Amino acid sequence: MVGAGVVEETTVVERAPGGPLATPVALGSIRLEGGPVVVARLESALGPGDSVRLEYRDGVPVASRTAP
């Protein structure tokens, strides 16, 4: 695990340079506990205020929900 934080905003990317993506990608801005904001791929349906843990997978930051 790289860190923990809270989802601030989310969006879904459906297009990339060259055309549409085969599968839309959910992204979110994650406010880390130390203060900085990281843009990360969202592993599941997450929304503003959700607590997440941040990991790197194949060089990509991925946020997943923490246990309640």
N, C-alpha and C positions, 0 to 999 in steps of 0.2 A: 504494500500500500504506500502511495506517495503522500497522501494527506487526506484530511476530512474537511468538509465545507457544507455550504448551503446553496441550492439552486436559486439564482436571481431571475434569470430569463431563459426562455426556450424558443426554439424555432425548428422547422423541418426544411432541409435542403433537398430539393427534387431535381435540380439541374446543376451541371458542372460545365466547365468549358468543353465544348464538343457535343453537348446534347444532354438529354435527360438521363438520370441515374436509373439503373435497373431496380434498385430498392431505395426509397427515400431514407435519409439519414437524419436522426434527431440530434440536435446540438443544444448545448446550454452554457450559460455563463455561470461559473461556480466560484463563489466567494470562499476562499480558503480561510481556515482558522487564523492564520498569520496575517491576513489582510489582502493579499493580492487576488486578482480575478483571473481565472483560467477558462478558456473555451474548450469544452470537452464533448466527446460523443456521449450520448445518454443511452445507457444499457436497456432501460425499460421506460415505461410511461412515468415521467417525473415532471413536477411542476414547481413554480416558485414557492420557496419555503421548505422544500423537502431536504432532509439531511442526507448527504451522500459521502461515499469514500471515493477517492480518486486513485486510479492505478494506470500504469502505462502498459499497453499491449501492442507489441510490434511497433513501438515508437509513437503510439497514438494515446493521448489521455482519454480515459473512459471513466465515466461517473456511474456508480451504481448505488441504489438505495441502501442505507444502513438499517439495521434491525431497530424497530421501535423501542 
